[in-house]
Amino acid sequence: MRYGAHRAVREVSFSARGGEVLALLGPNGSGKSSLLRAAAGLLRHEGRVAWDGLAGKGIGFLPQDNGARTALTVLETVLLGRLRALGMRVAEAEVTRAIAALDRLGIAGLAPRLLGELSGGQRQMVFLAQLLCAEPAALLLDEPTSALDLRNQFELLGLLRRLAREHGLLVIVAIHDLNAAAAFADRLAVLREGRLVATGAPDFVLTPRLMAEVYGLEAEVCVSPTGRRVMLPVAALR
Ligand SMILES: Nc1ncnc2c1ncn2[C@@H]1O[C@H](COP(=O)(O)OP(=O)(O)OP(=O)(O)O)[C@@H](O)[C@H]1O
């Protein structure tokens, strides 16, 4: 994947399947957004992206918050997720479906509000509700938790995992919080300068060595009383 002469993604090969959450990690500029956008078919690229078994369902892509501020209400915005199914008159069932998607994210109360009046985190959740409304087979999410408070991060990542488990969705999520990724993702894929440098189960991938090589950080691995591994940065190496 190139921007002019700059190669943003190269030597990346992986597969992922419905039912799992794959977290895409890597420093700023390592190619996560570019890879997601290429996988979503939004950017030209070399190599091959193959989606098998979508069975008429689509792929939902949530970009990093672009600050979209339209004069639409939240409900109208979510309904747009069903654009292909909507006629000139919106059926009651479509409204019910849109409200259900908002409810799922705990934000049904925002339905009548204007999108442009929401906080960044609320707006991200609305766009996610819009994607859910379209009932995709796969979700590609670019830093969906970056504007969310701790509780909403926890809830959202939990929801993504449930969607994967219960509905067989494939979820690929670019995220900076390594510990959140380790807690909620089945697998991690780590990019550095456009290359895939590690992939596998969180406990296998997140090591002090990876922290040093990819992030230039000295880190300790702590194990919580319930057995969860947590990476704790202690010093910058360069
Ligand atoms: N529109 C663009 N034009 C030129 N170069 C770009 C463009 N978008 C991204 N790049 C470059 O491509 C590389 C990968 O960027 P990308 O946005 O994919 O990284 P990222 O891992 O998503 O970063 P971040 O964590 O900061 O969101 C970077 O070097 C970036 O400067």
The ligand as a Gaussian input file, in Angstrom:
#p B3LYP/6-31G(d) Opt

LIG

0 1
 N       -3.135000      10.306000       3.002000
 C       -1.847000      10.040000       3.201000
 N       -0.906000      10.549000       2.394000
 C        0.410000      10.276000       2.571000
 N        0.879000       9.476000       3.553000
 C       -0.015000       8.947000       4.397000
 C       -1.426000       9.208000       4.275000
 N       -2.060000       8.529000       5.272000
 C       -1.099000       7.904000       5.975000
 N        0.130000       8.156000       5.467000
 C        1.421000       7.631000       5.958000
 O        1.354000       6.201000       5.925000
 C        1.947000       5.636000       7.085000
 C        0.920000       4.781000       7.807000
 O       -0.120000       5.620000       8.298000
 P       -1.396000       5.010000       9.021000
 O       -2.372000       6.125000       9.198000
 O       -1.842000       3.800000       8.297000
 O       -0.765000       4.586000      10.437000
 P       -1.471000       4.140000      11.797000
 O       -0.730000       2.950000      12.285000
 O       -2.930000       4.000000      11.595000
 O       -1.164000       5.393000      12.726000
 P       -1.957000       6.022000      13.996000
 O       -1.752000       5.034000      15.127000
 O       -1.218000       7.294000      14.240000
 O       -3.374000       6.193000      13.610000
 C        2.467000       6.810000       7.911000
 O        3.834000       6.978000       7.630000
 C        1.662000       8.001000       7.396000
 O        2.410000       9.194000       7.512000

